[in-house]
Amino acid sequence: MRQQSRQPFCPISHTLVLNSHNGEFVGHLVDVSESGLKMLHYTPFVKDEQLELLLKINKDDTVQFVVGATCKWCGRSDDDSYFMGGFYLPRPSIEFVSMVGELHRQRVGASPANSAQVFMSA
């Protein structure tokens, strides 16, 4: 039985994920909720591994967040070319939660033709 309620996820594009300590590229954000994210990455993570990530939301890097994340699951793609992982965010900032809320509002207001791609326009 699930211990946590399921938060709605929102697809997100043009988001780089970096190691917040050394700036190294980690992966790309696939979708996000107020308390979690799904990421495409090229090196595996271990369940319960804790990370400090820098999320660069826009193409021009104008919206950035540092988040603490705990790996909940990690698996290889069907063709073994990358990994996909789910991460829990135990203490997201108010600004991050607000940004996710705005993404959800944009997605709900988007037409069916373009609802798969939601872009932050900051």
N, C-alpha and C positions, 0 to 999 in steps of 0.2 A: 504494500500500500504506500502511496506517495506521502512523504512527510511535508512537502512544500506545495503551495498552490502554484499552478502553472500560470506564468505571466505571458501575455501575448508578445510574440517576437515580431520584429519589423525588419524586412530586408533593407540593407544599406549598401551603398556603392561608394567607390573612391575613398576607401578608408584603409590607411596603412597602420599596421600594428608594429611598434618598435619596443625593444627592451628599454625601459625608462632609465636604467642605470648607465648603459653604454651606447644607446642610440642604434644598436644593431637591428636590422630588419628581422621581424619574427613571422609576419604573415599578413593576411588580408581579412578584415572583418566581413562576415557573410550576413549575419543578422544579429539583432540586439534587443534586449528587454531591459526593464529597470533593474533587474538583479542578475542578469547573465548575458553571455554572448556566445556566438558560434564563430569559429575562426578557421580559415584555410591556412595551413602552415606546412613547412617542408622538413621539419625535424619533429620527432615524436615528443610528447609530454607524458608524464606519468600521472596516473590518477592521484589526486590530492596534492600534486605539486603546486606550490604557491609562487605567483609571478607578480611583478610590478610592471605594468604595460603602459605605454604611451600610445593613445589612439589619435591619429591625425585624420579628422573627419572629411575635410574638403580637399578638392584638387589642389588648392593653393595653401593648404595647411593653416587656415585662419581659425579653425575650431579644433582645439586639442584638449584631451583629458588624460590624466594619469589615474589609472585604476589598479587596485589590488585585485587579483583574480586567483581562483583555485580551480585547477583542472578537475572536471567531473568525469569526463570520458575522452578518449582519443582513438581514432581508427584510421586505417589506410583507405585511400580511394580505390575504386574498382581496378584501375590500371596501375596502382602502386606509385603514381607520380607525385602524390602529396598526401597530407594527413588532414583530417577534419577533427576539431575538438570542441567540446562544450565546456564553458567556464562559468563558475558562480562568482558574482561580485558581492562580497559580504558587506561592504560599506561604501556604496557609490555616493558621490557627492550630490548635493542638491542640484547643481548645474547639470550634471550628467543625467539625472532623473528627469529634469526639465527638458533637456534636449531629446531624450527618448520619447517623452510625451508629445513633443512637437512633431517628431517623425510619425508617430501614430496618428496624430490629427491630420497631417499631410496625406498619409496613406488612405485614411478613411475618405478624405475629400478628393482623392485622385480618381480619375476615370479608369474603368477596367482596362483600357488599352495601355495605360502607362503605370498601373499600380505596382508592377513588379520592380520598378526602379524609383526610389525616393531619394532625392538629393537634398542636402542641407544647403541653404542659400544664405550663408552668413557673410 
